Amino acid sequence: MTTRFERYVAIGDSSTEGLEDPDGAGGYRGWANRLAERIAGIQGGLLYANLGVRGKRAREIREEQLGPALEMKPDLATIFAGSNDMIDRGFDPDALLADLVRMMRALIETGTVVLTFTLPDLTGVMPIGRLLSRRVKAMNDAIKAASAKTGARLVDFAAESVGSDPRLWTEDRFHVNAEGHARIAAALGQALALPGSDDTWRLPLPGIDGRSRLTRWSETWRWYRHHLFGRAWPGRASAELLRAKRPRMEPFPANTADAAL
């Protein structure tokens, strides 16, 4: 029998917030909204909050979002943290592990089902992906260890080659695009055994990357100039923009089109 979820809260950084998956109304949709849409479509409704804020590190997510999340008494929670820690010069995987364990354990001890996931290999996605590979692995190891310690459900995108397809990523190479968000939501839905779920999210994208060598070189140069040399790292927003897009647990309407996906 499928478990019914009444109260879903998502905590995390820009990935949870939904960058870069435009909702058509000036905001962002994202995998957390898509998962909420799927659940609401199946059940006919859901209470949902999204506390994700771009640029936040795991410690900040724990200090700023965990308390409000617990007060909402969710029966389902998603936690994704570590991406902003991973690109910091002083990245400490042990500290990340400790923060993840505290967040997961605090929610699970109240009876909440907790979902999380790892990052895929970024070697073929980002120009400096190979240089970041050890940090990505350390981040993923912390996420997997925290899940094993607490019983959080894990979707291991690091084990799925499709996540490394550049066509699932935006120009900044740090955020997935709409199709990437859709696949994350589908994978989380399968982890929850939602009706209609399957493993088609694992399938490779059709066709091949048809960009010429010159086009790829040009895109790489623009990335270095804008996102590395220009220090325009994604998720680094001015203080007035750093707020949760859905800070209260509110009814989320069913989306019958998404329920069929």
N, C-alpha and C positions, 0 to 999 in steps of 0.2 A: 504494500500500500504506500502511495506517495505521501511523504511528510508535508503537512501544510505549514507554511510560514506566514506569520501575522505581522511581524515587525522586523524590518531589515535595515541595518545601518552599515554604511560603508565609510571606512576611515583610511587615510593615506595621503598621498601627494598628488601631483598633477595627473598621474595616470588614473587615479580614482576620481579626480575632478572631471576628467573626460577630455583633456586636451589630446589631440587636435581632431575632434569629431564634432563638427558644427551641428547644432540642432535646428538651424534655419531661422532662429529667432534672436540671434546675437549671442547665444550662449553655447554651451557644449553638452552633448549627449553622453557619450562614453560607455564603456562596458558595464559600469555599475548601473546606470540608468537602463541600459539594454537588458540586464539581468532582472532588474525590478519590473520592467515592462513584460518580460517573459513570464515571471511568476504571477504578476497581476492578471495577465491574460489567461493563464491557466485557472486561477482561483476565482477570478472576478473582482479582485481588489487586493491591496497591500498597503500597509503603512511603511513609509520609507524615508530615510534621512541620508544625506551625503555630506560628510564633514571634511572630505578631501580638499586640501589646499596646496596649490603649486609651490614648489621650492622647499617644502618641509622635510626635515630629516627625521629619522626614526625617534630620536629623543623628543623632538618637538611634537611629533604625532602622539607619542605616549603622554606627554605632559598636557597637551592642549585638547586632544580629541578623545582619549580613552575615558576620562571622567564623564563628559557629556554623553558619550555612547552608552556607558553603563547605566546612566540615569534614565535612558530611553527604554531600558529593559527589552533589548532585542532578542529574538529567537534565532536570528541569522545575522552574521556579520562577515564582511570581507575586510582583510587587512593586507595592504600592499605598501611596504616601506623598504628603504635601503638604496634606491637609485641615487638620491641626492647625497647620501653618505658616501656611496661608492666613488663618486667623482671628486670628493674632497681630498685635499692633500693629506690630511690626517686621518684617513679612513681607518676605523678600528672594527674589524669583523666581530670581535668578542663583545664589544659594546652593542653592536647591532643585534647580535644574538640575544643578549640580555634584555634589550628593549622589546624585541619580538616575543620572547617567552613571557614577559610580564603582561604584555597586551593580550596575547592569545589566552594565557592561563586565566587572567581576570575575567574574560568573557566566557570562556568554556566552563568555569566554575559556577556560573549562573545558569548553566544549561543551554547556552548559545552554541549553535553550530557555526564554526569559524572556517572560512575558506581563505586560502592564499595561493600564490603562484610564484614561480621563478622567472628570471629573464632568459630569453634564448641567447644563443651565441651571436655576438654583435660583430664578429670578425668581417663578414661580408656586407654588413649594414652600414657601419660608420667608418670613415677614413682612419680613425685611430682605434678601431675596434680590436685589432690584434694587441695593441698596447694595453687596452683595458681588460683583456681576457682574464688575467689573474684576478683582478678585482671583481669582475663579474662572477667568476667561479667562487670567490670568497663570499660574496653576497649571497649567491645561491646556496652555498653550503650552510650559511647561517639560517636562511629561510627553511631549508630542509631539516636542519637540526632542531630548530624551534618547533616545527610541525611534529617531528618525532617525539619530542619531549612533552608536548601538550595535547596531542591528539587532533590538532587542526587538520582539516582536509587540504591536501596539496595537489595542485596541477603543475606538473613539472615541464614547463615549456622548454627548459634547457635540453630536454631529451627529444624535442620535436624539431626536425629540420625546417619545417615550413615557417617557423617564427623568424628565421634568418633571411627570408626572402625580402630584399629591399623594397619590393612593391607593396609590402604591408606597412611601410614606414613613411613618415612625412619628410619634407625637405630637411628638417633639423636633425633627422636620424636618431632622435632621442624619444620621440613619441610615435606611436602607431597611428595609422590613419583610420578612417571609418571601417574599412574591411578588417583591419587589425583588431579594433575594438569589438567588432561583431564576432570575431573568432574567439577572443578571450571570453566574452559572455557565453558563447556556445559551449566552450570547454567547462566553464564553471557550472553551467546548467547540467551538463552531463555528470559532473562530480556530485551534483545534488540529486541525480537520477530523476530529473524533471521529465514528465511525459513528452515524448517526441524527440528526446535527446539522442544523439548518436555521435559517432566519431568523425563526421565529415569535416569538422574543423581542422582535422589533421591533414587533410588532403592538400597536395601542392596546388598552387595557383595554376590555372590553365595557361598554355603557351609558354614562351620564354621571354626573358628580359631582352627586348629588341633594341635597346639603346646602343648607339655606336660608341666606339672607344673615345672619340672626341667629345661626345656628349657626356660620357661618364667622367672624363677628365675635367671638363668644364664644371660639372656639378660638384666634383670633389674640391676644386679650387674655390668655388663660391662658398662651400661649407667651411673650409679653413679660414677664409677671409671674414665671414660673418659670424660663425659660431665658435671658432677657436681664437683667432687673432683679435676679432672684434669683441670677444668675451660675451657674446649674446647667448649664453647658455639658456636653454629652455627652462621655464619654471621660475626664473628669477624675476619676480614682478615687484613693482613698487608697493610699499606697505599698504596703501589704501585699497589695493586690489586683492590683498590676501584675506579673503573671507570665504567661508563655506557657502556653496551655492544652494544648499538645502539643509539648513542648520536644525530644523525641527522635524520631528516624526509626523508626517502628514500623509493623508490618503494619496495613493498613486493610482491613477486611472488605468484600467486595462487597455492594452493595445492589441486588438485582435489580429492585426497583421503580423506583429512580431510573435504572437503566441503560436503561430503556424510555422515559424522558421525552424 
